[in-house]
């Protein structure tokens, strides 16, 4: 995004909403019980209804949609004489990923150019979903309460002001994982009160963006649930509403219905931890930053875990104060030091693509640790606290590759719908072709990591890595054979699997993995 680049926009074909998909659940790897990795479901917003006029009272915001644009929403019709909305929209006709980027992705190579393409694709997807929400609001204009419509338009205006002040800060909020989860839920909500309630998320997004950008603003919020989550920043709790918010230079003044005030100094109310007003009626819970990068430990956002929980046990999120941020920070620091010593480029890739770690509640009965990636919120790693730095290093590499493939599939579909099921070494149940591909890809990345770790500087990791390398190499080989014979892959998917197979073959013969 570029400040001030708010040119005219044509109609768009908004994505048809679908029910939210479950997360990928990933128990921790084990030599005796290989970790199951379920499938990422097909894209949730493939269908493209006919375009509708853009509402005339919604202002322009957020600048042009960057390349590359996912080719999942159908062609954009010729620009119509409608008001500016979100800046100019480039033609989202299929734009193939450059061959060298596709090859690097398939070979799990941790290159900065690959991370940049993925971040651009993720942002373009968020922009298009935001536009889809805008068009749906216009369609529902006749049934939405007037107060809801006015609030939506006011929130949009605040988002626009924030973008003009600091486009990069607004992009960081838009691309935060839970923003994607909120957009998916809002677009999937049925018309009526559920959809109207979902639109309140735009207000949270706008306030977070304004704070990040350092805008001066005032707004009054009614909080039916008593909370206001600010994506990537923290959570406000207010027992007595409505609440008045005043922001300036990243500082925030919060005043509840009884006049109690909580002042949070800038920039972008920092923490970590929770601050309370004198009578406990107001509370601000800031996210905990993780050391060495921009990732945070998110233990407060209500969209961080799907409503049905994670995995067969439907694990919920760990709630503050039980998330143990000190243990997570120490484990994160040690895991990244281990990754950096073993494969510096892989450590850098993880820091570039992981935006949040979401602690999960413990399992009952000593079940193996679980981690997950939610398709609508790539960049967030949902996990129980691993036992040591080696397990966390492996988990981060594993889940980062689920994120990479989820974003890539929105850009260039790799498979077609089909019904075949196949056995894989890391699951007890048979898997569809997308599940085989997801599992093979994540395990290929681990195979690369273990190939380095078995001769790496960390002696405590060498034996474990050597054992897992041999088991994993055979499992990935079997999965790649299944994929090579499948007729459910697209041409791009077949090319992707061909590159995966080439890298797997080199890992089996090279003393040190390439790349």
N, C-alpha and C positions, 0 to 999 in steps of 0.2 A: 504494500500500500504506500501511496505517496500523498502527503498532506496536500489538500487543495485539488487533487485530481478527481474531481467530482463531476465529470462530464455526463451527458445524457445517456440513458440506457434504453435498450429495446425491451420488448416483452421477453419473458423467460418461460420455459416449460418447468413448472415446479414439480418436485418429486412427490409421487403419491406416497402417503405415510403407510407404514406397516407396523405390526406389533413389534416391540423391542425384542431382540434376540438374547438368549442366555450368554453368559460369559464362557470363555475357554477356561476350564479348570485343569490345573497341572499339579498333581502331587509331586513332591520332590523326587529327583532321580535316585534310583537305588539299584545296585548290581543284581540283587536277587529278585526285585520286583520293579521292572522298568516302569517309568512314569507314564500314565495315560495322558494323552493330549486330545481333547475333543475338537470337533470341527468348528471352524468359523463358518457361520451360516452365510448364504448368498447375500448380496447387497440388499439393504433394506428399502432403498428408494429408487428401484429400477423403473417402475411404471411412470409414464409421463402424460398427465392429462392435458387437455387443450389449454392454451394460454388464456389468461384473463387480463383485463386492463389493470395497470398498477394504480393504486389509490392516489388521488390527487393531493391529499393532505399529508402525505408522508414525505419528509424531506430527503434529499440526497445524503448519503453517508458512506464513509469507509473506503472510498477510492476504488480503483479498478481491480477486478478479479485477476490475480496473477496467473501466469502459465506455470505448469501445465494444468489444464482444466479437466476434471474427470469426465469421461464420455459415457455417463450413465443416465443422463437426464434427457436425452433426445436432442434433436437439433434446435437451435434458437431461430425463431422466425425473423424476417427482416424487421429492423427497428420501426416501431410505430411512433406517432407523435404523442408520446406520453411524458409525464414529468420525470425528472432525474431521480433515480433510486439506486443507491449503492455504487454509483459510478458506472463507467462503460463495461459492458459484458462481452468478452471475446467469444467467438464461435466455439462452442464446446463439442464440435465434431471430433471424432476419434483422432487423437494426436499420439502416435505411437511413442513409447519410451525409446530414447536413443539406444541403439543396440549395445553400446558399451556399458550403459547404465543397467540395462536388463541383465546382461551377462554378469556384471559385478554383483547385482542383487542376488541372482541365482546362486552364485558362488559364495554368498554370505560375506563378501569382501567389505570391510568397514571403511569406506572411503568418504571423505567430506562431501564430494560431489553427489554421492548417493543420498546422504542425509539431507542435503539441500533440496534435491528433487522431491524427496518424501515430505519434507516440511512444506514445500510449495504446494504439493498435491493436497495435503491435509487442509491447508488454509483455503485453497480454492473450493474444496468440498464444503467447508464451514460457511463460506460466503454464499454458495448456492443454496444451502439449506436455510440460511437466514432469509434469503430472498423468497424461498418457498413459503416460509412462515408469513412473510409480509403479504404475499398474494393470497394465502388462505384467510388472513385477517380481512382482507378486502372482500373476499367472497362471503364472509360471515358478517359483514357490516350491518346487514339488516336485522340480525338476531343478537349480536353482541350488545350488552348494555352500554349506554353512552359513556358511562364513567370508565368502563374497561377500554373503550376505543380511545378516549382522551388520554388515559394513562399510557397506553401503548405508544401513541404519537409523541407524548412528552418524553418518554424513555428513548424513543428513536432520536429525537432532537438532541438529548444529552449525549447519546452515543456519537452523533455527528460532531458535536462540539469537542468531545474527547479526541476524536480522530484528527480533527484539524490541529489540535494542540500537540499530540504525540502519537503518530500513526503506529509506531513500533509497540508502544505500550498497549494500545488497543488490540493489536494483532495478538500479543501475548495472552490477553484475556480471552479473545475469541477462540484461540487454538488450544486453550487449556482443556484437558480431557473431560472434565465434568460439564463444560459448555456443550460438548457434543452429546453427552448423555441427556442433558436437558432438552436440546433441540430435537433429538429423536423422540423423547417422551411427549413433547408439545405437539409435534407433527402427527404422532400416532393417537393423540387424545380424540375422543369423539366430540362432535359439535355439542355445544351446551356448556354447562358449568365446568366440566373437566377441562375443556379447551380454554375457557376464560381464565380459570385458575392457572393453567400452564403458562399463559402469557405474562404472568407476574415475573417469570424468570428473566424476561428482557430487562425489567427494572434492576434486578440484581446485577445483570451483565453490565448495564449502563453505569451504575454506581461504581462497580469495580473498575471499569475502564476509565471513568473520570478520576478516580483516586490515583490509579497508576499514571495517568497522563498529567496529574497535577492541576486539573481544572478547578476553577472556583464554581461551586454550585450549591443550591439549596433544594431540598425535596422533602416531601412528607409522605410516609409510607404507612399503610395499614398492613399489619402482619397477622393474618388469621391463625397461622401456626405458631406465632410468637418468635419467629426466627427470620433472618435475612442472610442467606449464604452469598458471599462475594467470591466468585470463582478464582482460585489461586491465591487468595488473600486470607480469608477467615470467615467466621460466622458471628453474627450479632444476635443476641437473645434479648427480648424485651417483654417483660411481664405485663406492662401497662402501655397499651398503644392509644392512638397512633404514635409513630416515632418520627421526629424531625432530624434530618441529616444535613449538616453543613460541611462542605469540603473546601479546602484551600491549600495549594502547594503540597498535596498528599496527606495533610492532616485532616482529621475527621472529628467533628463535634456531634454527639448523639444526645438528643433530648427526648425523654419519653412523655407520655400523656400527663403525668403529674408534675412535670418540670424538672425532674432529676436529669443531671447531665453527666456524660462521660466524655472526656477529651482524650483523643488518641493522637499523639504527635506523629508527623510524617517522617520520612516519605512512605506512602502507601502502607498505612498502619502496621508497623512492625511488631513483632513479638520477640520470641515465641511465648506461648502460654495464654492464660486467661486473665483478664482484668475485670473487676466488678465495680459497680457503683456502691456507695456506702450502704444502701439498704438492700443490695443484692438484686434489685429489680432489673438492672441493666448489666449485661455481660458481653465482653468482646473476646472471642477465642481466635488468636492468630495462628496461622499454620506454622509448623516447625520447619525451618530450612534444613536440608541435608547438606553435609559439608562437601566442598569441592566443586560445586556447580550451581545450577539454578533449580534443581528438583526440590520438592517439598514433601513432607510427611503430611498427608491429608487425612485427618481423623475427624472431620466435622461436616464436610459437604454432604447434604442429603442425597445427592445424585451419584455418589462415589461407588455405590454397590447396587446392582439391580434389585428391584423389590422382592424377587423370589430368592435372593441369596445366591451363593456360589456353590456349585457342585451338588452331588447327590444329597449331601447333608444340609444343603441350603444355608451355608455359613453366612452370618451377617457380618457387617463391618465391626471392628473393635471400636468402641466408643471411648472418647476422652473421659476420664483420665487413665483408662486401661490400655492405651495403645503403646505405652512404654517408649516415648520418643528418645530417651537417652540411650536405650539399648539399640534402637534402630540406627541412630546417628553413628554410634560406635561400630556397629556391624557394617554399615554402609561404607564408612571410611576405610575399614580394614579390607572389605571386599574389593573396593576400587583400587586400593594399593596393590592387592594381589593381581587384579586384572592388568593394571598398568605395568607391573613387573613381568607378566607373562606375555601379554599382547597389548602394547600401548594403544594401537589403533582401535582395538575392540573396546578398551576402556573409554576412549574419547567418543566413540559412537554411542555407547550407553549414556554418557553424560549429555550428548546432543539430543537423543530421542526420548529419554525417560523424563517426563515432566513431574510425575507424582508417584509416590508409593502410598498405597492404601492398606493399612493393617487390617487383617481379618481376625475375627474371634477364634479362639482355640477350638480344635476339634475335640469331640468327646471320645473317651476310650483309647487314647494313644494312637489315633490314626495318623498316617504319614502327613507331613506338612503339605499344604495346598497353596498353589498360586494360580492366577488367572489374568487374562486380558479380555476386556469387554470390547466388542466390535465397535460400538458407538463411541468409545472413549479411548482410542489408541494413544499411547504415551503414558498411560497409568498402569502400574504393576500392582495388582491386588495380591497380597500374600500374608501368610502367617510368618512370624519371625523365624528365619532359618537358624539352625543350630550353630553354624559357624560361618566364617568368611568364605570358605570354599563353596558351601551350599548357596550362599547368596550370590556369589560371582556367577555360578552356573545358572541360577534362577534368572538373574538379570539378562544374561545372554539369551536364554531360552525365550523369555517373554518379549524381549526387544525384537526378536525375529517374528513372533506373532504380530506385533505391531507393524513391522515392515511389510509383511505379506498382506495384512488387512488394508493398509493404505494403498499398496500396489494394486490390489484387486479392484479398488474403486477407480483406479486410473486406467487399467487395462484388464478386463476379466480374463481369468486364467482357465476357467472351467465352464462347462454347460450343465444345465440341470440333467440329472440322471439318477438311476435308482440302484446301481450296483454297489455291493458291500464287499469289503476285503479285510482279511486278517492282517494285523501288523504286530510287531514285536512288543510295542509299548502299551498295548491295550488288550484287555480280555474280550471286549466286544468287537464285532466287525464294524468297519468304518466306511463311510462313503468316500468317493474320490477326493472331494475337498478336504476331508479329514485326514486322508492319507498324505496329501500334499502338505497340509499344515504341519503334521507331525514329522514328516520326513525333513521338511525345511528347518524346523527348530532343532531337530536332532543332528542335522548336518552341521549347523553352527556349533553345537556342543562338541561334535566330533572334531571339528577344526580346533576348538579350544582345548580339548583333552589331548589332541596330538601335540600341541605346544606345551601343555602343562606336564606331560609325562617326562619331558627332558628340561623343564623350566627351572627357575631359580628356587621355587618353593618345594623343599624336599618333602614336606608333609603332604603335598598334593600329588607327588609323582606316582606313587603306587596306585592310589585311588584312580587317577586319571588314566593310567595304563590299563587297568582292569575295565574301566568303563569304555575306553576307546575300542577295545576288541569286541565287546558286546554290542556297542552302538553301531560299529561298522557293518556288522552282519545284518542288523535290523534295518538300517537305512538302505542297504543293498537290496533287500527283499522288497521294501516299499518302492524304491525306484523302478524295480522290475514291474511291479503292478502298474505304476504310472505310465511307464513306457508303452505298455500294451493297452492302455485305456483309450476308448474313443470319446470320452467325456471332456477331454482337454481341448481348449481352443488352440489355434495355431500358435498364439503367443505362449500359451501354457505348455505346449509341447517343446517349444524352444527353451523355455525356462527350465523344464525338467531335463532337457539335453545338457544344459550348462551345469545343472546340479550333478548329473551323473559324471560329467567330466571332472568336476572338482572332487567328487567322492573317489574316483579312481586315482587321482593324484594324491589324495590323503592316504590311500592304502599303500603307496609306494615311496612317498617322500619322507626323508628323515625329519624334515621341518616343513610344516604346511606352508603352501605359497600364499602370498598376499599379506 
